[in-house]
């Protein structure tokens, strides 16, 4: 049941999740443009994604969500798949 709920959650993203996906993609794309190194770029994308959620947690200005983090990371992976491969 939990797995089904997670699949439904991931397959019906909100506008916020789409923005996280785009941000992860953008972080990967811009860092790849500057570094031409996919390992550095994916690391930067993941670091920015995690940092945003940590900032949300400790600043009180946002609500940290694992779904946001997952969609941001997915954006970085998508960037790798489209730009590098």
Rosetta blueprint (number, residue, H / E / L):
1 X L
2 X H
3 X H
4 X H
5 X H
6 X H
7 X H
8 X H
9 X H
10 X H
11 X H
12 X L
13 X L
14 X L
15 X H
16 X H
17 X H
18 X H
19 X H
20 X H
21 X H
22 X H
23 X H
24 X H
25 X H
26 X H
27 X H
28 X H
29 X H
30 X H
31 X H
32 X H
33 X H
34 X H
35 X H
36 X L
37 X L
38 X H
39 X H
40 X H
41 X H
42 X H
43 X H
44 X H
45 X H
46 X H
47 X H
48 X H
49 X H
50 X H
51 X H
52 X H
53 X H
54 X H
55 X H
56 X H
57 X H
58 X H
59 X H
60 X L
61 X L
62 X L
63 X L
64 X L
65 X L
66 X H
67 X H
68 X H
69 X H
70 X H
71 X H
72 X H
73 X H
74 X H
75 X H
76 X H
77 X H
78 X H
79 X H
80 X H
81 X H
82 X H
83 X H
84 X H
85 X L
